[in-house]
Amino acid sequence: MAVVVRMDQRARIQVPADLRRRLGLRPGDRVSLEVTAQGHLRVASLRDQLQAARGLFSDYRREGDSAVDELLAERRAEARREDTVDE
């Protein structure tokens, strides 16, 4: 689907409501702009791109693993080691 929009005096364009709905864009969302090899402007939701990137790594994550829990455990172990050195 192609639409024609006009760029305003401040070089802004407005994405029509039906396209925003199709892309799942909401006010305040961040978008990624890319010029393709063919010279087209590609607009993508940054949220969708991040979710796609997470999906690439989902095979490497085991169920129940938490990077936060792992980091907290490492910090607690480090604090225990520091406490034993100080004594």
N, C-alpha and C positions, 0 to 999 in steps of 0.2 A: 504494500500500500504506500503510495507516495502522495504527499501533500505539499502545497506551496505556501510558505509563510514569508513575511517581510521582516527584515532586520530593522530595528529601530535606530534612532540617532546615537544611542549608546552601544550599538553593535550587539544588542540582545535579540534573541528570537523567543517566541512563545511556542511551546509544544502544545498542540491542540489536545483538548480534554480526552477525546477518544484514544489518542496515542498514549497519553499518560496512564489511562486506565489499563490499556493493553500491556504496558511496561510495568505496571504496578508502582508508578511514581507518585509520591505525595509531596506536598509543600515542604521544603527544607531538606529533601533527600539530596544526597550527593550523587552525581553521575560522572561517568567516565566518557571522555570524548576522544575519538581516535580517527585519524585520516587513513583510509584504506589505500592499498596499492593502486586502486582504480580512481582515487581522488574523491571518494565518498566520505561523508562525515558519519561516523558510527556513534550512536549514543547508547550507553548501557547503564543500567542501575548498578551502582557500586555495591549495594547490598547483594544483588544477584551474583555479581562477579566473585565476591568474597565467599558466598555459599558454594559456588562452583569450585573454587579453590579448596575449600574445606573438604568437598567431596573427593577431590583427587587424593587426599591423604587419609580418607576414612578407612581404607583397607589396612593401613599401618597402625591404627589405633585399636587396642584391645578393649572389649566391653568392660566397663567399670574403671578403666584408667582415667585419672584426672591429673592434668599437668599442675593444677593448683595444689592438690593434695601431695603430689610428689615434691613440689617446691617447698611446701611447708615442712614436710618430713626432713628434707635436706637442711633447711634453716635450723630446725630444732636440733638435729644431730650436730651441726656446726656450733650452735650455742652451748651444747653439752660439752663438746671438746674444749671450747674456750673456757668454760667454767672449771674444768679439771686442770687446765694449764695455769689458771690464776691462783689456784689453791696451793 
